[in-house]
């Protein structure tokens, strides 16, 4: 019985890189394609999708709302509209597609979905990890608006904030994935004992 489990586990680990690439490409290109379909002026623009299923605009406003909430909570009253987060009587940050974090969330989702674990653990890891990535993005947006308002960004002047954010989130994703692997692994080993 134990040998069969390890053989099954070995086969699952062998397929992990293939599933990882497949899941990442599928999820990432879904977001890219959907953005193309809902961008006015595009060759395949769909007004139906924009009118009824435009979750990308909703998500962008949600991130801006969270960034505004963060900036306001640290003492810089702020607001937002469809594309901008602004500090009142201060600077503004413009939100573009690359700021949404879809590629980072796609990478994390692909890792979790490709790893051999029970569906419940995958689902829990997906939800918790996605929430953490979204909250980090909100903090980044609010923090950038505050930094630009206070002009205390000498250190960040020569650093691309997208790269810095990606590094922080990728380190966080790695830690979350290690926790996911350890937690799902402990559940598998309990099953053997």
Secondary structure, DSSP 8 states (H G I E B T S, - for coil): -HHHHHHHHHHHHHHHHHHHHHHHHHHHHHHHHHHHHTSTT-TT--HHHHHHH-HHHHHHHHHHHHHHHHHHHTT--EEE-SSEEEETTS-EEE--GGGS-HHHHHHHHHHHHHS---HHHHHHHHHHHHHHHHHHHHHHHHHHHHHHHHT--TTTTTS-HHHHHHHHHHHHHHHHHHHHHHHHHHHHHHHH-
